[in-house]
Amino acid sequence: MTEQHTHLDRRQLLVGLLAGLPLLAQAQTELTDLAKIRASGVLKVAVYKDNAPFSDGPANDVQGLDVSIATALARQLNLKLSLLPFDAGENMNDDLRNMVWRGHYLGYGPADVMLQVPGDKYLMARNRQVLILAPYMRQSLVLVFDTTRLADVTSPDDLKGFQLAAERGAGATSALMGYSGGLLRNQVGIHNTGTLAVQALLDGKAAAAYVTRAQAESVLSRAEVKPGRYRLTSLALSGLPDNGWPVGMAIKAEHKELGQALETALQSIRASGELLAIFKQHGMTLTAP
């Protein structure tokens, strides 16, 4: 073979290799969302910091209902779990942006999936980049009260004259304080979390606490209290949902395959009784979403 032919063959080979690089790169980028996660071997799950009873504790040892559910989901998908605990933003829109579809400007996130997301159609309409799916519980508001101080509560008017406890920044707290033109406003003690509001009740600093059922049940389940001493009841207040709201997960809107896998995994742990066991472990009632 002549030297000229040798140079031509090498040149043709090089041109062929270069032409094939875009095809190779395209093949690598065409992995589906779920395939990429499986290739990494890790499911990254975003959970709120300081959000007892769902996710609370130091960053290297976060505990709670959502952590247990995340662990079960990752195991169903044959993946290792990587938790991304994060501080709540100004609103849920910020949280979805930072932890689901874009990532925080400080370089934290996004995760593959975020837990404790309200299944709200208006929330999803405002956040087209995300898909809210796989509800695993229903949040609801309750009044938990000391029966030695309040025989019964059938209306907010029954609370007049009694010290109350509620969570800072919660919509339920605003509704309670705004009832009947502020009838109860001066009776409401504000606490940093709903669980601390319930603890104030147990400590005798309040006659009742207005919190979520999950917050009330988790605190009462850990306390040594006399049966019947504390009772949970609904309390109708303007602007609050009578039947609570479903809570599920959020993923990027285009990650349909991951969404199907998560829904299947949730169905599996529900059908096996594991989801019920997780709720019981954390002292909470598994309610249909």
N, C-alpha and C positions, 0 to 999 in steps of 0.2 A: 504493500500500500504506500502510495506517495505521501510525502510530508504534507502536501496540500490537502489530500483526502483526510489525513489524520486530523488536521486543524478543523476541517469541515465537520467531521464526525463529532469532535469534542464540542464544537460550537453548537451543533444541532442538539447534542445531549444536554448542554447547559440551558439552551433555550427551552427544551422540553421540561426540564426540572423547574425552571422559573415559572413556566406556564402552569405547572401543576400545583405550585404553592398556594395560589388563591383557592383552588378546589380543596386542598387539605385544610386550610384555615376555615373555609366555609363548613366543611364536614365537622370540624371541632366545635364551631359555634352553633351548629344545628342540634346539639344535644338539648333535649327537653329540660324544662325547669326541674322536674323530678330526677331525671337522669344525672344532672349536674350535682344535685344534693346527694344522690346515692354514690356518685363518684367520690365526693368529699368524705362520705361516711358519717356525716354529722348533720343533725337537725338543729338549727339555731332558733330558739324560742324566746321572744321578748315577753318579759313579765314586769309589772310595776314594782318599784321599790316601796317599802313602808306601806304595804297594802294588805295588812292582816284582815281576814284569815286566808287570803289567797296567795300572797307572796310577801314575805317579810324576813328580816334578819340581815346579817352582814353579807356583803357581796359574794363571799366565798362559801356561804352556807345558807342560802335563801331557802325558806321552808314555807309550806302552805298548800292549799288545795290545788292551785294552778300548777305548782311545781310537781305535785304528784300526778296530775293529769298529763303534763308535758312528758314526764318520765314514761308513763304508760304508752303514750302515742309514739314516742321515739322507739320504744321497744317493739311495738307492733310493726313499725316500718323498718325494723332491723338496722337502726341507726343509733349512734351515740348522741346523747343530749348535750347541747351547749346552751346554757341560760344567758340571756342578755338582760339583766335587771336595769331598769332605767327610771329616771325621775319624771313624774308626770309633767306635761307642759301646761300651757295656759288653758288648752281645751283639747278635746279628742282629735280634732283635725290636726293639731300639732303632733300629737302622739302617732297618728297614722302616717304622717309624712316622715317623721324622724325614724320610726321603727319598722315601717312596712315597705314604702315604695321609693324613698329617696335616701334615707340615712341622715344622721345628725350632722350639722356643719362642723362639729368637732371630730368627725370621723368615726362615730360610734353607730353601728348598724349599717344597713337595715338587717332585720332578722328574716328567716324564712316564713315565720308565722308569729303573730302576736295574740296573746290570750286576754281574756276579760274585756271583750269588745261588745258593746250593746248591739243587738240585732235590730238596728233602727234603719228603716228605708230612707228616711230623710238624711241620716248621717252618710249612708252609702251614696245617695244622690249628690251630696256635696263633695264626695271624695271618689271620683270616677276611677282613680288609679288603683283602688283597692276592692277586694271582694270579701264581704262578711259572710261567713258560713259556719256550719257545724255547731249549732247551739248546744251547749252541754248543761245548762242550768237556767233557772229563772230567778232573777233577783226580785225581791219585793220588800216593801217597807213595813215595819211593825213598831208598835209601841210595846216595850217590855216594862212592866211595872211591878212594884212591890205590893203584894196583896195585903200586907199588914198595915199599909198606909193608904192604899186605894182599894176599896172593895171591888169596884168594877169600873170600866171606862167604856161608855157607849158613844161618847161624843167628845170633841176637844173641849167643850165647855166644862166637862167633868174634871179637867186638869187645873182649873182656876185655883190659885192659891198654893199650888204645889211646885216645889223646885224640880226642874226638868233638865235633862242632859241631851246634847246633840253634837253632831260633828261639824267642825269648822269648814265652811265653804260648800257644804252639801245643799243641793236643791231642797231636800226634805227639811233642812233646818230653816231655810228662808220661808218655806210654806208654813211651818209651825209658828215662826215668829210673826208672820204676817196675818195669821188667822184673825178674823173678825176685827180688822183694823189695828192689830197689835195687842190684842187682849192678853196674850201669854208672853209677850216679848221680854218683859223684865224678869220672868221666871226661868228663862232658858240659859243654862250654863253651857258655854262653848268649849269643846274639847278638840284636840288636834286630830283625833281619829274616832271612828264609831266604836271601836273596841274599848277605847278609853272612856267613852261616854257610858258604855255598859258597866265598866268597872266602877265608875263614880256611883252608879246605882247600887252595886254590890257593897260599896264602901259606906253607904248610907248618906251620901252627899246629894242624892236626888231621889225622888219618889218614882220617876219613870225616865226612860230614855227612848228617843225616837231615832231608830237606826235601821239598817237592813236586817232581814231575818238571818242571813249568814253571820253577820257580826254578833248579833244577840246569841245565836245558838252556839257559836264557837266559844264565846266567853263563858256562858253558863255551863257548857259541857266540861270545862276544866275546873270549875269552881265547886266546892263542896257546899251545896245549898240544900236546904230542906225541901223535899218534894212539895210543889204547890205554892212555894213562897213567891216565886216570880211567874208571871203569866205574860204570854205574847198575844197581842190582838191587833187587828187592822185599825187604822185611824184615817177616816176620809178627810182629805184636805184638798182644797182647790188647786188645780194645776198638776196634780200628781196622778200617775196611772193607777187605777184601782187594782189591776191584776198584775202589776209588776212589769218586767220587761225581760226578754230572752237575752242571754249572754253567750257569745260564741268566740270565733277566731277571725283574724283578718290576714289575708295574703295579697300579694300583687294581683291585680285583676287578670293579667294574662297567664297566670300560673294555674291554669285549669287542671292539669294533671296532678299537681301537688294537692289541689283542693279535693279532688276525687279520692286521693290516697288518704288524706286526713279524715274525710267523712267516713270512709270504709273502716279506718282504724278506730274511730270513735264508736261506730256501730258495733265493732267487735268487742271493745271493752264494756260497752253497755250490755250487750247480749250475754256476755260471760258472767256478769255480776260484779266485775272489777270496779266499774264506775260507782256503783252503789257502795261497795266496800270502801272506796276512797272517801266518799262523802261521810260515811259513818266514822272512819278513822279520824276525820277532822271535826266530828261532832255536829255535822250539818245534815239537813234533810235534802235528799235528791228530789228536786221538783221538775216536772215535765216542762221543757222549754216552750 
